[in-house]
């Protein structure tokens, strides 16, 4: 089982290390800023593999690095 809160925290951490705002990450991943914010807060319970891949790709990391 994936710890959604930990994934969200990792995404926020990696995003900040890459000097990206939530808005910039959302644009790169073709997702809404609201969705990125909710993911980072661990509020998305059905986090799809496709969206996880979009975010990982936009951050230039593997999906494993998000978990």
CHARMM internal coordinates of N, CA and C (Angstrom, degrees):
IC EDIT
DIST 1 N 1 CA 1.4507
DIST 1 CA 1 C 1.5339
ANGL 1 N 1 CA 1 C 109.38
DIST 1 C 2 N 1.3010
ANGL 1 CA 1 C 2 N 116.15
DIHE 1 N 1 CA 1 C 2 N 136.28
DIST 2 N 2 CA 1.4611
ANGL 1 C 2 N 2 CA 121.73
DIHE 1 CA 1 C 2 N 2 CA -179.12
DIST 2 CA 2 C 1.5293
ANGL 2 N 2 CA 2 C 109.56
DIHE 1 C 2 N 2 CA 2 C -84.90
DIST 2 C 3 N 1.3199
ANGL 2 CA 2 C 3 N 116.11
DIHE 2 N 2 CA 2 C 3 N 133.78
DIST 3 N 3 CA 1.4626
ANGL 2 C 3 N 3 CA 121.74
DIHE 2 CA 2 C 3 N 3 CA 175.07
DIST 3 CA 3 C 1.5301
ANGL 3 N 3 CA 3 C 107.43
DIHE 2 C 3 N 3 CA 3 C -83.37
DIST 3 C 4 N 1.3199
ANGL 3 CA 3 C 4 N 115.79
DIHE 3 N 3 CA 3 C 4 N 99.18
DIST 4 N 4 CA 1.4647
ANGL 3 C 4 N 4 CA 122.04
DIHE 3 CA 3 C 4 N 4 CA -174.42
DIST 4 CA 4 C 1.5337
ANGL 4 N 4 CA 4 C 111.97
DIHE 3 C 4 N 4 CA 4 C -59.32
DIST 4 C 5 N 1.3180
ANGL 4 CA 4 C 5 N 117.11
DIHE 4 N 4 CA 4 C 5 N -39.91
DIST 5 N 5 CA 1.4752
ANGL 4 C 5 N 5 CA 120.31
DIHE 4 CA 4 C 5 N 5 CA 180.00
DIST 5 CA 5 C 1.5290
ANGL 5 N 5 CA 5 C 110.96
DIHE 4 C 5 N 5 CA 5 C -64.57
DIST 5 C 6 N 1.3496
ANGL 5 CA 5 C 6 N 116.63
DIHE 5 N 5 CA 5 C 6 N -40.24
DIST 6 N 6 CA 1.4680
ANGL 5 C 6 N 6 CA 120.73
DIHE 5 CA 5 C 6 N 6 CA 179.16
DIST 6 CA 6 C 1.5245
ANGL 6 N 6 CA 6 C 110.51
DIHE 5 C 6 N 6 CA 6 C -66.54
DIST 6 C 7 N 1.3275
ANGL 6 CA 6 C 7 N 116.77
DIHE 6 N 6 CA 6 C 7 N -41.18
DIST 7 N 7 CA 1.4679
ANGL 6 C 7 N 7 CA 120.48
DIHE 6 CA 6 C 7 N 7 CA 178.04
DIST 7 CA 7 C 1.5297
ANGL 7 N 7 CA 7 C 109.51
DIHE 6 C 7 N 7 CA 7 C -61.29
DIST 7 C 8 N 1.3233
ANGL 7 CA 7 C 8 N 116.41
DIHE 7 N 7 CA 7 C 8 N -45.90
DIST 8 N 8 CA 1.4636
ANGL 7 C 8 N 8 CA 120.54
DIHE 7 CA 7 C 8 N 8 CA 178.94
DIST 8 CA 8 C 1.5147
ANGL 8 N 8 CA 8 C 112.38
DIHE 7 C 8 N 8 CA 8 C -59.70
DIST 8 C 9 N 1.3310
ANGL 8 CA 8 C 9 N 116.11
DIHE 8 N 8 CA 8 C 9 N -42.95
DIST 9 N 9 CA 1.4691
ANGL 8 C 9 N 9 CA 120.67
DIHE 8 CA 8 C 9 N 9 CA 178.88
DIST 9 CA 9 C 1.5232
ANGL 9 N 9 CA 9 C 110.59
DIHE 8 C 9 N 9 CA 9 C -64.75
DIST 9 C 10 N 1.3320
ANGL 9 CA 9 C 10 N 117.21
DIHE 9 N 9 CA 9 C 10 N -39.72
DIST 10 N 10 CA 1.4688
ANGL 9 C 10 N 10 CA 121.00
DIHE 9 CA 9 C 10 N 10 CA 178.52
DIST 10 CA 10 C 1.5221
ANGL 10 N 10 CA 10 C 110.94
DIHE 9 C 10 N 10 CA 10 C -64.80
DIST 10 C 11 N 1.3261
ANGL 10 CA 10 C 11 N 116.35
DIHE 10 N 10 CA 10 C 11 N -41.92
DIST 11 N 11 CA 1.4647
ANGL 10 C 11 N 11 CA 120.13
DIHE 10 CA 10 C 11 N 11 CA 178.98
DIST 11 CA 11 C 1.5280
ANGL 11 N 11 CA 11 C 109.75
DIHE 10 C 11 N 11 CA 11 C -61.56
DIST 11 C 12 N 1.3214
ANGL 11 CA 11 C 12 N 116.92
DIHE 11 N 11 CA 11 C 12 N -46.39
DIST 12 N 12 CA 1.4691
ANGL 11 C 12 N 12 CA 120.80
DIHE 11 CA 11 C 12 N 12 CA 179.48
DIST 12 CA 12 C 1.5283
ANGL 12 N 12 CA 12 C 110.75
DIHE 11 C 12 N 12 CA 12 C -61.03
DIST 12 C 13 N 1.3233
ANGL 12 CA 12 C 13 N 115.97
DIHE 12 N 12 CA 12 C 13 N -42.52
DIST 13 N 13 CA 1.4669
ANGL 12 C 13 N 13 CA 121.52
DIHE 12 CA 12 C 13 N 13 CA 179.26
DIST 13 CA 13 C 1.5314
ANGL 13 N 13 CA 13 C 111.56
DIHE 12 C 13 N 13 CA 13 C -60.58
DIST 13 C 14 N 1.3190
ANGL 13 CA 13 C 14 N 115.58
DIHE 13 N 13 CA 13 C 14 N -50.63
DIST 14 N 14 CA 1.4685
ANGL 13 C 14 N 14 CA 120.97
DIHE 13 CA 13 C 14 N 14 CA -178.53
DIST 14 CA 14 C 1.5239
ANGL 14 N 14 CA 14 C 110.00
DIHE 13 C 14 N 14 CA 14 C -64.92
DIST 14 C 15 N 1.3319
ANGL 14 CA 14 C 15 N 116.64
DIHE 14 N 14 CA 14 C 15 N -40.85
DIST 15 N 15 CA 1.4684
ANGL 14 C 15 N 15 CA 120.79
DIHE 14 CA 14 C 15 N 15 CA 178.64
DIST 15 CA 15 C 1.5260
ANGL 15 N 15 CA 15 C 110.22
DIHE 14 C 15 N 15 CA 15 C -58.92
DIST 15 C 16 N 1.3206
ANGL 15 CA 15 C 16 N 116.76
DIHE 15 N 15 CA 15 C 16 N -46.79
DIST 16 N 16 CA 1.4715
ANGL 15 C 16 N 16 CA 120.45
DIHE 15 CA 15 C 16 N 16 CA -179.91
DIST 16 CA 16 C 1.5243
ANGL 16 N 16 CA 16 C 111.56
DIHE 15 C 16 N 16 CA 16 C -64.59
DIST 16 C 17 N 1.3347
ANGL 16 CA 16 C 17 N 117.06
DIHE 16 N 16 CA 16 C 17 N -39.98
DIST 17 N 17 CA 1.4727
ANGL 16 C 17 N 17 CA 120.49
DIHE 16 CA 16 C 17 N 17 CA 178.61
DIST 17 CA 17 C 1.5251
ANGL 17 N 17 CA 17 C 111.29
DIHE 16 C 17 N 17 CA 17 C -62.61
DIST 17 C 18 N 1.3378
ANGL 17 CA 17 C 18 N 115.57
DIHE 17 N 17 CA 17 C 18 N -28.02
DIST 18 N 18 CA 1.4629
ANGL 17 C 18 N 18 CA 120.86
DIHE 17 CA 17 C 18 N 18 CA 177.89
DIST 18 CA 18 C 1.5269
ANGL 18 N 18 CA 18 C 111.89
DIHE 17 C 18 N 18 CA 18 C -90.81
DIST 18 C 19 N 1.3432
ANGL 18 CA 18 C 19 N 115.94
DIHE 18 N 18 CA 18 C 19 N 9.55
DIST 19 N 19 CA 1.4688
ANGL 18 C 19 N 19 CA 121.59
DIHE 18 CA 18 C 19 N 19 CA 179.34
DIST 19 CA 19 C 1.5237
ANGL 19 N 19 CA 19 C 112.99
DIHE 18 C 19 N 19 CA 19 C 53.47
DIST 19 C 20 N 1.3263
ANGL 19 CA 19 C 20 N 115.57
DIHE 19 N 19 CA 19 C 20 N 42.92
DIST 20 N 20 CA 1.4577
ANGL 19 C 20 N 20 CA 121.22
DIHE 19 CA 19 C 20 N 20 CA 177.88
DIST 20 CA 20 C 1.5218
ANGL 20 N 20 CA 20 C 109.88
DIHE 19 C 20 N 20 CA 20 C -110.68
DIST 20 C 21 N 1.3144
ANGL 20 CA 20 C 21 N 115.73
DIHE 20 N 20 CA 20 C 21 N 144.89
DIST 21 N 21 CA 1.4604
ANGL 20 C 21 N 21 CA 120.30
DIHE 20 CA 20 C 21 N 21 CA 171.27
DIST 21 CA 21 C 1.5282
ANGL 21 N 21 CA 21 C 107.83
DIHE 20 C 21 N 21 CA 21 C -86.95
DIST 21 C 22 N 1.3227
ANGL 21 CA 21 C 22 N 115.66
DIHE 21 N 21 CA 21 C 22 N 167.87
DIST 22 N 22 CA 1.4631
ANGL 21 C 22 N 22 CA 119.03
DIHE 21 CA 21 C 22 N 22 CA 175.23
DIST 22 CA 22 C 1.5244
ANGL 22 N 22 CA 22 C 109.90
DIHE 21 C 22 N 22 CA 22 C -61.16
DIST 22 C 23 N 1.3149
ANGL 22 CA 22 C 23 N 116.57
DIHE 22 N 22 CA 22 C 23 N -37.21
DIST 23 N 23 CA 1.4608
ANGL 22 C 23 N 23 CA 121.14
DIHE 22 CA 22 C 23 N 23 CA 179.57
DIST 23 CA 23 C 1.5287
ANGL 23 N 23 CA 23 C 111.10
DIHE 22 C 23 N 23 CA 23 C -62.74
DIST 23 C 24 N 1.3244
ANGL 23 CA 23 C 24 N 116.26
DIHE 23 N 23 CA 23 C 24 N -43.94
DIST 24 N 24 CA 1.4676
ANGL 23 C 24 N 24 CA 120.19
DIHE 23 CA 23 C 24 N 24 CA -179.96
DIST 24 CA 24 C 1.5251
ANGL 24 N 24 CA 24 C 111.13
DIHE 23 C 24 N 24 CA 24 C -65.65
DIST 24 C 25 N 1.3321
ANGL 24 CA 24 C 25 N 117.15
DIHE 24 N 24 CA 24 C 25 N -43.13
DIST 25 N 25 CA 1.4630
ANGL 24 C 25 N 25 CA 120.15
DIHE 24 CA 24 C 25 N 25 CA 178.16
DIST 25 CA 25 C 1.5211
ANGL 25 N 25 CA 25 C 110.17
DIHE 24 C 25 N 25 CA 25 C -63.12
DIST 25 C 26 N 1.3180
ANGL 25 CA 25 C 26 N 116.73
DIHE 25 N 25 CA 25 C 26 N -42.37
DIST 26 N 26 CA 1.4630
ANGL 25 C 26 N 26 CA 120.56
DIHE 25 CA 25 C 26 N 26 CA 179.18
DIST 26 CA 26 C 1.5260
ANGL 26 N 26 CA 26 C 110.68
DIHE 25 C 26 N 26 CA 26 C -58.82
DIST 26 C 27 N 1.3208
ANGL 26 CA 26 C 27 N 116.17
DIHE 26 N 26 CA 26 C 27 N -43.87
DIST 27 N 27 CA 1.4679
ANGL 26 C 27 N 27 CA 120.15
DIHE 26 CA 26 C 27 N 27 CA 179.53
DIST 27 CA 27 C 1.5289
ANGL 27 N 27 CA 27 C 110.89
DIHE 26 C 27 N 27 CA 27 C -64.35
DIST 27 C 28 N 1.3213
ANGL 27 CA 27 C 28 N 117.26
DIHE 27 N 27 CA 27 C 28 N -45.22
DIST 28 N 28 CA 1.4669
ANGL 27 C 28 N 28 CA 121.11
DIHE 27 CA 27 C 28 N 28 CA 179.53
DIST 28 CA 28 C 1.5251
ANGL 28 N 28 CA 28 C 112.11
DIHE 27 C 28 N 28 CA 28 C -61.66
DIST 28 C 29 N 1.3385
ANGL 28 CA 28 C 29 N 116.00
DIHE 28 N 28 CA 28 C 29 N -36.85
DIST 29 N 29 CA 1.4652
ANGL 28 C 29 N 29 CA 121.05
DIHE 28 CA 28 C 29 N 29 CA -176.11
DIST 29 CA 29 C 1.5300
ANGL 29 N 29 CA 29 C 112.55
DIHE 28 C 29 N 29 CA 29 C -91.78
DIST 29 C 30 N 1.3185
ANGL 29 CA 29 C 30 N 117.12
DIHE 29 N 29 CA 29 C 30 N -0.77
DIST 30 N 30 CA 1.4712
ANGL 29 C 30 N 30 CA 121.96
DIHE 29 CA 29 C 30 N 30 CA -176.47
DIST 30 CA 30 C 1.5300
ANGL 30 N 30 CA 30 C 111.51
DIHE 29 C 30 N 30 CA 30 C 56.17
DIST 30 C 31 N 1.3281
ANGL 30 CA 30 C 31 N 114.97
DIHE 30 N 30 CA 30 C 31 N 44.50
DIST 31 N 31 CA 1.4626
ANGL 30 C 31 N 31 CA 122.33
DIHE 30 CA 30 C 31 N 31 CA 177.20
DIST 31 CA 31 C 1.5246
ANGL 31 N 31 CA 31 C 107.46
DIHE 30 C 31 N 31 CA 31 C -128.48
DIST 31 C 32 N 1.3187
ANGL 31 CA 31 C 32 N 117.06
DIHE 31 N 31 CA 31 C 32 N 165.62
DIST 32 N 32 CA 1.4627
ANGL 31 C 32 N 32 CA 119.21
DIHE 31 CA 31 C 32 N 32 CA 179.53
DIST 32 CA 32 C 1.5288
ANGL 32 N 32 CA 32 C 110.82
DIHE 31 C 32 N 32 CA 32 C -79.26
DIST 32 C 33 N 1.3140
ANGL 32 CA 32 C 33 N 114.93
DIHE 32 N 32 CA 32 C 33 N 153.70
DIST 33 N 33 CA 1.4619
ANGL 32 C 33 N 33 CA 120.48
DIHE 32 CA 32 C 33 N 33 CA 176.27
DIST 33 CA 33 C 1.5232
ANGL 33 N 33 CA 33 C 109.87
DIHE 32 C 33 N 33 CA 33 C -61.18
DIST 33 C 34 N 1.3215
ANGL 33 CA 33 C 34 N 116.99
DIHE 33 N 33 CA 33 C 34 N -39.30
DIST 34 N 34 CA 1.4584
ANGL 33 C 34 N 34 CA 121.55
DIHE 33 CA 33 C 34 N 34 CA 178.37
DIST 34 CA 34 C 1.5297
ANGL 34 N 34 CA 34 C 110.71
DIHE 33 C 34 N 34 CA 34 C -60.06
DIST 34 C 35 N 1.3232
ANGL 34 CA 34 C 35 N 117.08
DIHE 34 N 34 CA 34 C 35 N -40.98
DIST 35 N 35 CA 1.4656
ANGL 34 C 35 N 35 CA 120.86
DIHE 34 CA 34 C 35 N 35 CA 179.26
DIST 35 CA 35 C 1.5317
ANGL 35 N 35 CA 35 C 110.33
DIHE 34 C 35 N 35 CA 35 C -63.62
DIST 35 C 36 N 1.3195
ANGL 35 CA 35 C 36 N 117.27
DIHE 35 N 35 CA 35 C 36 N -45.89
DIST 36 N 36 CA 1.4727
ANGL 35 C 36 N 36 CA 121.14
DIHE 35 CA 35 C 36 N 36 CA 179.03
DIST 36 CA 36 C 1.5261
ANGL 36 N 36 CA 36 C 109.80
DIHE 35 C 36 N 36 CA 36 C -59.64
DIST 36 C 37 N 1.3255
ANGL 36 CA 36 C 37 N 117.25
DIHE 36 N 36 CA 36 C 37 N -45.01
DIST 37 N 37 CA 1.4702
ANGL 36 C 37 N 37 CA 121.23
DIHE 36 CA 36 C 37 N 37 CA 179.81
DIST 37 CA 37 C 1.5239
ANGL 37 N 37 CA 37 C 110.62
DIHE 36 C 37 N 37 CA 37 C -60.78
DIST 37 C 38 N 1.3257
ANGL 37 CA 37 C 38 N 116.69
DIHE 37 N 37 CA 37 C 38 N -43.16
DIST 38 N 38 CA 1.4701
ANGL 37 C 38 N 38 CA 120.44
DIHE 37 CA 37 C 38 N 38 CA -179.65
DIST 38 CA 38 C 1.5235
ANGL 38 N 38 CA 38 C 111.38
DIHE 37 C 38 N 38 CA 38 C -67.83
DIST 38 C 39 N 1.3221
ANGL 38 CA 38 C 39 N 117.45
DIHE 38 N 38 CA 38 C 39 N -37.25
DIST 39 N 39 CA 1.4702
ANGL 38 C 39 N 39 CA 121.17
DIHE 38 CA 38 C 39 N 39 CA 176.56
DIST 39 CA 39 C 1.5249
ANGL 39 N 39 CA 39 C 109.38
DIHE 38 C 39 N 39 CA 39 C -62.29
DIST 39 C 40 N 1.3190
ANGL 39 CA 39 C 40 N 116.77
DIHE 39 N 39 CA 39 C 40 N -47.38
DIST 40 N 40 CA 1.4669
ANGL 39 C 40 N 40 CA 121.06
DIHE 39 CA 39 C 40 N 40 CA -177.96
DIST 40 CA 40 C 1.5311
ANGL 40 N 40 CA 40 C 112.10
DIHE 39 C 40 N 40 CA 40 C -63.58
DIST 40 C 41 N 1.3220
ANGL 40 CA 40 C 41 N 117.20
DIHE 40 N 40 CA 40 C 41 N -29.10
DIST 41 N 41 CA 1.4665
ANGL 40 C 41 N 41 CA 120.84
DIHE 40 CA 40 C 41 N 41 CA 177.44
DIST 41 CA 41 C 1.5314
ANGL 41 N 41 CA 41 C 112.26
DIHE 40 C 41 N 41 CA 41 C -85.80
DIST 41 C 42 N 1.3314
ANGL 41 CA 41 C 42 N 117.21
DIHE 41 N 41 CA 41 C 42 N -3.31
DIST 42 N 42 CA 1.4584
ANGL 41 C 42 N 42 CA 120.77
DIHE 41 CA 41 C 42 N 42 CA 179.66
DIST 42 CA 42 C 1.5116
ANGL 42 N 42 CA 42 C 113.61
DIHE 41 C 42 N 42 CA 42 C 76.17
DIST 42 C 43 N 1.3162
ANGL 42 CA 42 C 43 N 116.79
DIHE 42 N 42 CA 42 C 43 N 26.47
DIST 43 N 43 CA 1.4621
ANGL 42 C 43 N 43 CA 121.58
DIHE 42 CA 42 C 43 N 43 CA -176.87
DIST 43 CA 43 C 1.5250
ANGL 43 N 43 CA 43 C 113.85
DIHE 42 C 43 N 43 CA 43 C -93.74
DIST 43 C 44 N 1.3095
ANGL 43 CA 43 C 44 N 118.36
DIHE 43 N 43 CA 43 C 44 N -8.40
DIST 44 N 44 CA 1.4625
ANGL 43 C 44 N 44 CA 121.39
DIHE 43 CA 43 C 44 N 44 CA -179.19
DIST 44 CA 44 C 1.5240
ANGL 44 N 44 CA 44 C 108.17
DIHE 43 C 44 N 44 CA 44 C -93.40
DIST 44 C 45 N 1.3106
ANGL 44 CA 44 C 45 N 117.12
DIHE 44 N 44 CA 44 C 45 N 108.86
DIST 45 N 45 CA 1.4641
ANGL 44 C 45 N 45 CA 121.21
DIHE 44 CA 44 C 45 N 45 CA -177.50
DIST 45 CA 45 C 1.5302
ANGL 45 N 45 CA 45 C 112.11
DIHE 44 C 45 N 45 CA 45 C -82.42
DIST 45 C 46 N 1.3211
ANGL 45 CA 45 C 46 N 117.61
DIHE 45 N 45 CA 45 C 46 N -32.57
DIST 46 N 46 CA 1.4666
ANGL 45 C 46 N 46 CA 120.85
DIHE 45 CA 45 C 46 N 46 CA -179.49
DIST 46 CA 46 C 1.5314
ANGL 46 N 46 CA 46 C 110.33
DIHE 45 C 46 N 46 CA 46 C -109.16
DIST 46 C 47 N 1.3031
ANGL 46 CA 46 C 47 N 114.52
DIHE 46 N 46 CA 46 C 47 N 62.36
DIST 47 N 47 CA 1.4623
ANGL 46 C 47 N 47 CA 123.71
DIHE 46 CA 46 C 47 N 47 CA -178.18
DIST 47 CA 47 C 1.5263
ANGL 47 N 47 CA 47 C 108.02
DIHE 46 C 47 N 47 CA 47 C -70.61
DIST 47 C 48 N 1.3273
ANGL 47 CA 47 C 48 N 117.38
DIHE 47 N 47 CA 47 C 48 N 107.55
DIST 48 N 48 CA 1.4646
ANGL 47 C 48 N 48 CA 120.58
DIHE 47 CA 47 C 48 N 48 CA -174.87
DIST 48 CA 48 C 1.5261
ANGL 48 N 48 CA 48 C 112.00
DIHE 47 C 48 N 48 CA 48 C -72.05
DIST 48 C 49 N 1.3107
ANGL 48 CA 48 C 49 N 114.65
DIHE 48 N 48 CA 48 C 49 N 151.16
DIST 49 N 49 CA 1.4640
ANGL 48 C 49 N 49 CA 121.06
DIHE 48 CA 48 C 49 N 49 CA 178.50
DIST 49 CA 49 C 1.5285
ANGL 49 N 49 CA 49 C 110.44
DIHE 48 C 49 N 49 CA 49 C -61.90
DIST 49 C 50 N 1.3155
ANGL 49 CA 49 C 50 N 116.73
DIHE 49 N 49 CA 49 C 50 N -35.23
DIST 50 N 50 CA 1.4690
ANGL 49 C 50 N 50 CA 120.59
DIHE 49 CA 49 C 50 N 50 CA -179.98
DIST 50 CA 50 C 1.5275
ANGL 50 N 50 CA 50 C 110.33
DIHE 49 C 50 N 50 CA 50 C -64.06
DIST 50 C 51 N 1.3278
ANGL 50 CA 50 C 51 N 116.69
DIHE 50 N 50 CA 50 C 51 N -46.00
DIST 51 N 51 CA 1.4676
ANGL 50 C 51 N 51 CA 119.24
DIHE 50 CA 50 C 51 N 51 CA 179.70
DIST 51 CA 51 C 1.5206
ANGL 51 N 51 CA 51 C 111.50
DIHE 50 C 51 N 51 CA 51 C -68.78
DIST 51 C 52 N 1.3299
ANGL 51 CA 51 C 52 N 116.78
DIHE 51 N 51 CA 51 C 52 N -35.04
DIST 52 N 52 CA 1.4645
ANGL 51 C 52 N 52 CA 120.03
DIHE 51 CA 51 C 52 N 52 CA 176.62
DIST 52 CA 52 C 1.5287
ANGL 52 N 52 CA 52 C 109.49
DIHE 51 C 52 N 52 CA 52 C -63.65
DIST 52 C 53 N 1.3222
ANGL 52 CA 52 C 53 N 116.64
DIHE 52 N 52 CA 52 C 53 N -40.82
DIST 53 N 53 CA 1.4637
ANGL 52 C 53 N 53 CA 121.28
DIHE 52 CA 52 C 53 N 53 CA 178.35
DIST 53 CA 53 C 1.5300
ANGL 53 N 53 CA 53 C 111.01
DIHE 52 C 53 N 53 CA 53 C -65.62
DIST 53 C 54 N 1.3312
ANGL 53 CA 53 C 54 N 117.16
DIHE 53 N 53 CA 53 C 54 N -40.85
DIST 54 N 54 CA 1.4679
ANGL 53 C 54 N 54 CA 120.77
DIHE 53 CA 53 C 54 N 54 CA 177.64
DIST 54 CA 54 C 1.5301
ANGL 54 N 54 CA 54 C 110.95
DIHE 53 C 54 N 54 CA 54 C -59.57
DIST 54 C 55 N 1.3331
ANGL 54 CA 54 C 55 N 115.58
DIHE 54 N 54 CA 54 C 55 N -44.15
DIST 55 N 55 CA 1.4626
ANGL 54 C 55 N 55 CA 119.99
DIHE 54 CA 54 C 55 N 55 CA -179.05
DIST 55 CA 55 C 1.5223
ANGL 55 N 55 CA 55 C 110.43
DIHE 54 C 55 N 55 CA 55 C -68.08
DIST 55 C 56 N 1.3323
ANGL 55 CA 55 C 56 N 116.72
DIHE 55 N 55 CA 55 C 56 N -46.26
DIST 56 N 56 CA 1.4725
ANGL 55 C 56 N 56 CA 120.52
DIHE 55 CA 55 C 56 N 56 CA 179.82
DIST 56 CA 56 C 1.5275
ANGL 56 N 56 CA 56 C 110.31
DIHE 55 C 56 N 56 CA 56 C -59.25
DIST 56 C 57 N 1.3185
ANGL 56 CA 56 C 57 N 116.40
DIHE 56 N 56 CA 56 C 57 N -45.64
DIST 57 N 57 CA 1.4601
ANGL 56 C 57 N 57 CA 121.17
DIHE 56 CA 56 C 57 N 57 CA -179.63
DIST 57 CA 57 C 1.5331
ANGL 57 N 57 CA 57 C 110.85
DIHE 56 C 57 N 57 CA 57 C -62.39
DIST 57 C 58 N 1.3157
ANGL 57 CA 57 C 58 N 116.61
DIHE 57 N 57 CA 57 C 58 N -41.52
DIST 58 N 58 CA 1.4639
ANGL 57 C 58 N 58 CA 120.86
DIHE 57 CA 57 C 58 N 58 CA 179.54
DIST 58 CA 58 C 1.5201
ANGL 58 N 58 CA 58 C 112.27
DIHE 57 C 58 N 58 CA 58 C -65.81
DIST 58 C 59 N 1.3433
ANGL 58 CA 58 C 59 N 116.21
DIHE 58 N 58 CA 58 C 59 N -29.17
DIST 59 N 59 CA 1.4658
ANGL 58 C 59 N 59 CA 121.23
DIHE 58 CA 58 C 59 N 59 CA 178.54
DIST 59 CA 59 C 1.5247
ANGL 59 N 59 CA 59 C 111.89
DIHE 58 C 59 N 59 CA 59 C -92.07
DIST 59 C 60 N 1.3395
ANGL 59 CA 59 C 60 N 116.39
DIHE 59 N 59 CA 59 C 60 N -1.67
DIST 60 N 60 CA 1.4649
ANGL 59 C 60 N 60 CA 123.00
DIHE 59 CA 59 C 60 N 60 CA -179.78
DIST 60 CA 60 C 1.5320
ANGL 60 N 60 CA 60 C 112.00
DIHE 59 C 60 N 60 CA 60 C 59.60
DIST 60 C 61 N 1.3492
ANGL 60 CA 60 C 61 N 115.30
DIHE 60 N 60 CA 60 C 61 N 44.46
DIST 61 N 61 CA 1.4622
ANGL 60 C 61 N 61 CA 121.95
DIHE 60 CA 60 C 61 N 61 CA 176.26
DIST 61 CA 61 C 1.5262
ANGL 61 N 61 CA 61 C 108.57
DIHE 60 C 61 N 61 CA 61 C -133.75
DIST 61 C 62 N 1.3278
ANGL 61 CA 61 C 62 N 116.31
DIHE 61 N 61 CA 61 C 62 N 166.41
DIST 62 N 62 CA 1.4606
ANGL 61 C 62 N 62 CA 120.04
DIHE 61 CA 61 C 62 N 62 CA 175.55
DIST 62 CA 62 C 1.5257
ANGL 62 N 62 CA 62 C 109.30
DIHE 61 C 62 N 62 CA 62 C -83.16
DIST 62 C 63 N 1.3160
ANGL 62 CA 62 C 63 N 115.95
DIHE 62 N 62 CA 62 C 63 N 160.29
DIST 63 N 63 CA 1.4629
ANGL 62 C 63 N 63 CA 120.53
DIHE 62 CA 62 C 63 N 63 CA 176.60
DIST 63 CA 63 C 1.5246
ANGL 63 N 63 CA 63 C 110.04
DIHE 62 C 63 N 63 CA 63 C -58.44
DIST 63 C 64 N 1.3261
ANGL 63 CA 63 C 64 N 116.99
DIHE 63 N 63 CA 63 C 64 N -36.98
DIST 64 N 64 CA 1.4706
ANGL 63 C 64 N 64 CA 121.09
DIHE 63 CA 63 C 64 N 64 CA 179.52
DIST 64 CA 64 C 1.5267
ANGL 64 N 64 CA 64 C 111.96
DIHE 63 C 64 N 64 CA 64 C -58.15
DIST 64 C 65 N 1.3237
ANGL 64 CA 64 C 65 N 116.68
DIHE 64 N 64 CA 64 C 65 N -33.74
DIST 65 N 65 CA 1.4639
ANGL 64 C 65 N 65 CA 120.17
DIHE 64 CA 64 C 65 N 65 CA -179.13
DIST 65 CA 65 C 1.5285
ANGL 65 N 65 CA 65 C 112.43
DIHE 64 C 65 N 65 CA 65 C -71.59
DIST 65 C 66 N 1.3261
ANGL 65 CA 65 C 66 N 116.94
DIHE 65 N 65 CA 65 C 66 N -17.35
DIST 66 N 66 CA 1.4601
ANGL 65 C 66 N 66 CA 120.41
DIHE 65 CA 65 C 66 N 66 CA 178.23
DIST 66 CA 66 C 1.5211
ANGL 66 N 66 CA 66 C 111.89
DIHE 65 C 66 N 66 CA 66 C -82.32
DIST 66 C 67 N 1.3308
ANGL 66 CA 66 C 67 N 115.93
DIHE 66 N 66 CA 66 C 67 N -26.59
DIST 67 N 67 CA 1.4810
ANGL 66 C 67 N 67 CA 119.93
DIHE 66 CA 66 C 67 N 67 CA -174.09
DIST 67 CA 67 C 1.5046
ANGL 67 N 67 CA 67 C 113.27
DIHE 66 C 67 N 67 CA 67 C -85.27
END
COOR INIT
IC SEED 1 N 1 CA 1 C
IC BUILD
